[in-house]
């Protein structure tokens, strides 16, 4: 075979071999992603008058108690046969609902007139029964040392009158009068529900005095944990002749409940027990 023909055959075999090789794809190249430029964040404008350093909003204060005056329907004057003369006013009326209670009784004398005010208190925003609640109060008037004239008594707009026939003045004595002291007989103790956030709780004490000369004296109270112990004292002149008659009394005593924890508290007045529930302030 000639040299030229041999080279031609080798060239054909080489082409055929290359054609039979599998096709190799080039490796995939992931595209390069350029990072996005950082964007400045502009804070939203503050509302007018606002500040990031403003203190947190405080919880609203407890609802204030609603005050008023009791509705009085009748006023009766009682003059006790003693010397000096004692005068008591019996006032009767009603409260407008089951939540309203007697708060305090105050009196003021201007000339020949006594102005007596029976104030009430009830929790604000509390749903209560709308049934009328009747009440009666015996109120001693300060008449010692008054001259003999006719006096007018006004209790929440309802009036009555009484007359002192003689000057209600004790005779001058060489020394101080000897007094007999004791404790008032108590029949019931009624502690009302204090209004939320109130500084005091009212306790209504009912009882009687043994004669027309005995009067209520000092009120001594102390607290032991959740128990209030109250002593209601009496006094009467040792050398005075008095009629033997039972004289009923009603006394409102205020208890300091400031900073006390909510819960049930007992009240013991001269051995008679009552209780009241102190609600949360909020």
C-alpha positions in Angstrom: 0.0 0.0 0.0 1.3 3.4 -0.9 2.2 5.8 1.9 -0.4 8.3 0.7 -3.2 5.8 0.9 -2.1 4.6 4.3 -2.3 8.2 5.7 -5.8 8.6 4.3 -7.0 5.4 6.1 -5.6 6.5 9.4 -7.3 9.9 9.1 -10.7 8.2 8.5 -10.3 5.9 11.6 -9.4 9.0 13.8 -12.5 10.9 12.6 -14.7 7.8 13.2 -13.3 7.4 16.8 -13.9 11.0 17.7 -17.5 10.8 16.4 -18.2 7.8 18.7 -17.1 9.6 21.9 -20.0 10.9 24.2 -20.7 14.6 24.2 -19.5 16.2 27.4 -21.3 19.3 28.6 -19.3 22.1 30.2 -19.9 22.6 34.0 -22.7 25.0 34.9 -21.5 28.3 36.3 -23.8 30.1 38.9 -24.4 33.7 38.2 -22.8 36.2 40.6 -25.4 38.2 42.5 -24.3 41.6 43.7 -25.6 42.4 47.2 -28.2 45.1 47.4 -27.0 48.4 48.8 -28.1 49.1 52.5 -31.1 51.5 52.8 -31.3 54.0 55.6 -34.5 53.6 57.6 -36.1 57.0 58.6 -38.2 56.8 61.7 -41.8 57.9 61.5 -42.4 61.4 62.8 -43.7 61.5 66.3 -47.2 62.8 67.1 -47.3 66.4 68.3 -46.7 66.6 72.0 -45.5 63.0 72.3 -42.1 61.9 73.6 -40.3 58.6 73.7 -39.4 59.4 77.3 -43.0 59.9 78.5 -43.9 57.9 81.6 -46.2 54.9 81.2 -49.9 55.6 81.6 -51.1 55.0 85.1 -54.2 53.0 86.0 -57.2 55.3 86.5 -58.0 56.1 90.2 -60.8 54.2 91.9 -64.3 55.6 91.4 -65.0 58.3 93.9 -67.9 57.8 96.3 -71.1 59.7 95.8 -72.3 61.8 98.7 -75.6 63.3 99.5 -78.2 63.8 102.3 -80.7 61.3 103.7 -84.4 61.9 103.0 -86.0 62.8 106.4 -89.7 62.4 106.8 -90.3 63.0 110.5 -88.5 64.7 113.4 -89.5 64.0 117.1 -88.0 65.9 120.1 -87.5 64.0 123.4 -86.6 65.9 126.6 -85.2 63.7 129.4 -86.2 64.5 133.0 -82.7 65.1 134.4 -80.7 68.1 135.3 -79.1 69.5 133.4 -81.8 68.7 130.8 -80.9 66.3 128.0 -82.6 66.6 124.6 -82.6 64.0 121.9 -83.9 64.2 118.3 -85.4 61.1 116.7 -85.2 61.5 112.9 -86.8 58.9 110.6 -86.7 58.6 106.8 -85.3 56.5 104.0 -82.4 55.8 101.8 -82.9 55.6 98.0 -81.3 52.2 97.4 -79.5 49.2 98.9 -76.0 50.7 98.4 -76.5 54.1 100.1 -75.7 54.2 103.8 -75.5 56.8 106.5 -72.1 58.4 106.5 -72.1 60.8 109.4 -74.4 63.1 111.5 -73.3 66.6 112.3 -75.0 69.5 114.2 -74.4 73.2 114.4 -76.2 75.7 116.6 -76.7 79.3 115.4 -78.5 81.4 118.0 -81.8 79.6 118.9 -81.6 77.2 115.9 -80.0 73.7 115.6 -79.0 72.6 112.1 -78.6 68.8 112.0 -77.3 67.2 108.8 -77.5 63.5 108.1 -75.2 62.8 105.2 -75.0 59.7 103.0 -72.4 57.9 100.9 -72.6 55.2 98.2 -70.0 53.7 95.7 -70.0 55.4 92.3 -70.9 53.3 89.3 -72.3 50.3 91.2 -75.6 48.7 90.3 -77.8 48.5 93.4 -81.3 47.4 94.3 -83.7 50.3 93.9 -85.8 49.4 97.0 -86.1 52.2 99.6 -84.4 51.5 102.9 -85.9 53.1 106.0 -83.7 54.4 108.8 -84.1 56.0 112.3 -81.5 57.9 114.2 -81.5 59.2 117.8 -79.3 62.3 117.9 -78.3 64.0 121.2 -78.2 67.8 121.1 -75.7 69.8 123.0 -77.9 71.9 125.2 -75.9 72.1 128.4 -75.4 75.8 129.4 -78.2 77.1 127.2 -80.7 79.7 128.4 -84.4 79.1 128.8 -85.9 79.9 125.4 -87.6 78.0 122.5 -85.3 76.3 120.1 -85.9 75.2 116.5 -84.3 72.0 115.2 -83.9 71.5 111.4 -82.9 68.0 110.2 -82.2 67.9 106.5 -85.0 70.4 105.9 -87.6 68.9 108.3 -88.2 71.1 111.4 -89.5 70.7 115.0 -89.0 72.7 118.2 -88.6 72.4 121.9 -88.6 74.7 124.9 -86.2 75.0 127.9 -88.3 76.2 130.8 -85.3 77.1 132.9 -81.6 77.9 132.2 -79.9 74.6 131.6 -76.8 75.5 133.7 -75.2 73.6 136.5 -74.9 75.4 139.8 -71.4 76.4 140.8 -69.7 73.9 143.0 -66.7 74.0 145.3 -64.9 71.2 143.4 -65.3 69.0 140.4 -68.3 66.7 140.4 -67.5 63.0 140.9 -68.5 60.9 138.0 -69.4 57.2 137.8 -68.0 55.6 134.7 -69.0 52.4 133.0 -69.6 50.7 129.7 -72.7 51.1 127.6 -75.0 48.1 127.1 -74.7 47.3 123.4 -77.4 45.3 121.5 -76.2 45.4 117.9 -73.2 46.3 115.8 -73.7 47.0 112.1 -70.7 47.7 110.0 -71.5 49.0 106.6 -69.7 48.2 103.3 -67.0 50.9 102.8 -66.9 52.6 99.4 -63.9 51.6 97.2 -60.9 53.8 98.2 -62.6 55.2 101.3 -60.4 56.2 104.2 -62.9 54.9 106.9 -65.6 52.4 107.6 -68.7 53.4 109.5 -70.0 51.2 112.3 -73.5 51.7 113.7 -73.8 50.7 117.4 -77.2 50.5 119.0 -77.9 50.0 122.7 -79.4 51.7 125.7 -78.5 53.8 128.7 -79.8 52.7 132.2 -81.3 56.1 133.3 -81.8 59.7 132.3 -78.5 61.0 133.8 -76.1 58.5 132.1 -74.5 59.8 128.9 -72.1 58.3 126.4 -68.4 59.0 127.2 -65.2 58.3 125.3 -64.9 55.8 122.5 -61.7 53.7 122.8 -60.7 51.6 119.8 -57.7 49.4 119.0 -56.9 47.0 116.2 -55.4 43.5 116.5 -54.8 42.1 113.1 -58.2 41.9 111.4 -60.1 42.6 114.5 -61.2 46.1 115.7 -61.9 46.2 119.5 -64.0 49.1 120.6 -65.0 50.2 124.1 -68.0 52.6 124.3 -67.9 54.2 127.8 -70.6 56.0 129.9 -70.6 58.4 132.7 -73.1 59.9 135.2 -72.8 62.2 138.2 -72.5 60.2 141.4 -74.7 62.5 143.5 -77.5 63.1 141.0 -81.0 61.8 141.4 -82.2 60.5 138.1 -85.3 58.8 136.8 -85.0 55.1 136.2 -85.8 54.8 132.5 -84.1 53.0 129.7 -82.8 55.5 127.0 -82.0 54.0 123.6 -79.0 55.3 121.7 -77.4 55.0 118.3 -73.7 55.8 117.8 -71.8 55.9 114.5 -68.1 55.1 115.0 -65.6 55.6 112.2 -62.8 53.1 111.7 -59.6 54.0 109.9 -59.1 51.5 107.0 -56.3 53.4 105.2 -53.7 51.1 103.8 -55.6 47.9 105.0 -55.6 44.9 102.7 -58.9 43.8 101.2 -60.8 41.1 103.1 -63.1 40.5 106.0 -62.6 42.4 109.3 -64.3 41.8 112.7 -65.6 44.6 114.9 -66.2 43.9 118.6 -68.0 46.7 120.6 -68.4 46.0 124.3 -68.5 42.3 123.6 -71.0 42.4 120.7 -69.5 41.3 117.4 -70.0 42.5 113.8 -68.0 42.4 110.6 -67.4 44.2 107.3 -65.8 43.4 104.0 -63.2 45.7 102.7 -63.2 45.7 98.8 -60.2 46.1 96.6 -59.3 49.7 95.9 -59.1 49.2 92.2 
